[in-house]
Amino acid sequence: MNARQDAHREALSRTTLLIDEEWFGAEADHDAIADALLASTVRISADFESVSSRAGQSALITTFLLIARMGIGIELDVPNCDVIDHVAPLRRTRLKDALVDIGGDLVPGALVRTEPGDVQETFSIGMGSDDEKGSAVVVWAGDAAAAPIALECTREAIEAATGATARRRRPSPGPPVKIDLLDLFPGLRGLGPFDLGAFDAISGGAITHACAYCLLRVPGREGAMRVIERQRTDLSNVNRYNLLRRSNGEADKVEILEGASSDRLQISGVKDLFTKQSRAALSPLAERVLVGVDDVEARWWVAEAQPAWVAVAATGNNLAQLTIHERGRACPACAHPEPIVIDPVPTISFVSFWAGLLQACALVTGAAVAENITVLPFAFGDAKPTVAVGSVPNPSCRIGCEASR
């Protein structure tokens, strides 16, 4: 297979690594998994009424992007109405046009079509069309299960391509899956407009992309986000970076984020790596800091700077985690005491998205209770998909914070 034909395998390399580990115990062929994903297709449908609101459009766009970034083909049956929030990563001003455009600029070779054909599953935004009622998976504005269900629909194709059998006790989307953000963040009820002010983001990776993607779609919120990151993007990032398009090539991550700025959210970048040595030059940090970096020790260095409020988001194969910290209480080094070295890191679109979504919810609500929140977007059969517990001081805190003493 030539380099052009092989490009989708590179783009999906982190996704196929995760699927192999979670479904096949790290014994399946990754190229075969990538090929099977590309050979699968689902339909996303919506009627005009369902996507004439900000919430309905957001559900459609997010569902589309999270599925498309897995390389799964998409048949679109949606109206070509005006885009309400014309923000990154969309470029066209009409909805169907915008989705077809970006769909062709993500995983190389992935299908996006508007003509009817065979599909593994249909996802209906809101009520969808009359022909599909009762036969489609209905996606409401707050649903989180569409992307993992789409992945589950590829299982037979992946098993056939790899010659392996998916483990019975593998992540699956339920039934049922119910992840209610209002349970995790009661402050989301009745939010009015206010200024988020200035805040920092340590890392310009997948979690920061997801957080910024969400913040760009929150009406009535203004803010200034400084992103500290020195790395450049590559093709393997397209599987989960919410604001990245394949045509961006190998660009500085901060430049991609800066380019996503809107009238409401101004994003500026600093091309540097946040380390114990560079921290002085990057200080002072803002009073509120979002941390999405894989390097656990960087979380400790942020804690040593003692911002007033820190939200650390992370992923671990099938889960997304958020820990919230206030000055004087259990710090990030209490919650994340051990370095983790995994290279490359297995990732998939919807898990990274959930980590950034949790961060965005914490920021816009000003969540002030020290908490440790874990979300399992796949869920495990009938297992509880969310766990929220209080963060407690850790006597083994690596920086010996005041609370731990």
Secondary structure, DSSP 8 states (H G I E B T S, - for coil): --HHHHHHHHHTHHHHHHHHHHHHSS-S-HHHHHHHHHT-EEEEEE-TGGGSSHHHHHHHHHHHHHHHTTT-EEEEE----B-SS--TT---SBHHHHHHHHHTTSSTT--EE-S----SEEEEETT--GGGTTTSEEE-TT---HHHHHHHHTHHHHHHHHT----SS-----S-----HHHH-GGGTT---EEEEEEEEE--SHHHHHHHHHHTT-TTEEEEEEEE---B--GGGTTT-TT--GGG-S-BHHHHHHHT--SSEEEEEE-S---TTTHHHH-S--SEEEE--S-HHHHHHHHHH--SEEEEEEEETTEEEEEEEETTSS-HHHH--S----SS----HHHHHHHHHHHHHHHHHT--S-EEEEE-SS--TTS-SEEEEE----TT-TT--TTT-
